[in-house]
Amino acid sequence: MPKKPAPRKPKSHTRLVLLLLCVLAVMVAFVCSAVPLYRTFCNHFGIAVPTIVTAASQPQFAPDAHSTRTVTVNFVGNVGAGVPLEFQPLEFSKQVTLGQPVLTAYEARNFADKGFDGVAVHMLYAMGGPLDMNVADYIDLQQCFCFTQEFYPARQQVRLPLSFIVSTKLPKGVHTIVFSYSVFKALPHDKRILKDPKVVSTTLK
């Protein structure tokens, strides 16, 4: 009688498991280093890195009339997909003295036949300065339409005031700050909207 073939021993998966763990470790290391590498790359080529502004911890600064340092502040307006709005700043660029209040505004025109509630998301960009800097720590938003629900009437234009102070402690090397606002339609129970925004009310003349 022919001999039965000996049963094969199950292959050990230890080597495969070790290889997968090594790959996972490399991926984790890459993810952890991705942000500083991205910031280094952007800073080298003069590309601004955005900071999304929230109202959780808004800094407040006292005005300083003795400061002479200035920075360029650029203003950008965008709208979300399907939002029937023409939205832009009154001033696209402005020289701002650190420590002194700044008052400007955005204009929005709803070109649809129906009004809607909207909310603006605020992002800040800084050009120059330390790689690990959070520019939002140096901006005191005294009045900002980014934390409130705004109604945009049909076929009408509205003005949205913006008031802020740039801290005199802004790190050296920062030469330009970009205020970027994007308007979206407000959602039910929208977490982007503050129920009681603590901002100082100002009026454009």
Secondary structure, 3 states (H helix, E strand, C coil): CCCCCCCCCCCCCHHHHHHHHHHHHHHHHHHHHHHHHHHHHHHHCCCCEEEECCCCCCCCCCCCCCCCCEEEEEEEEEECCCCCEEEEECCCEEEEECCCCEEEEEEEEECCCCCEEEEEEEEEEEECCCCCCCHHHHEEEEECCCCCCEEECCCCEEEEEEEEEECCCCCCCCCEEEEEEEEEECCCCCCCCCCCCCCCCCCCC
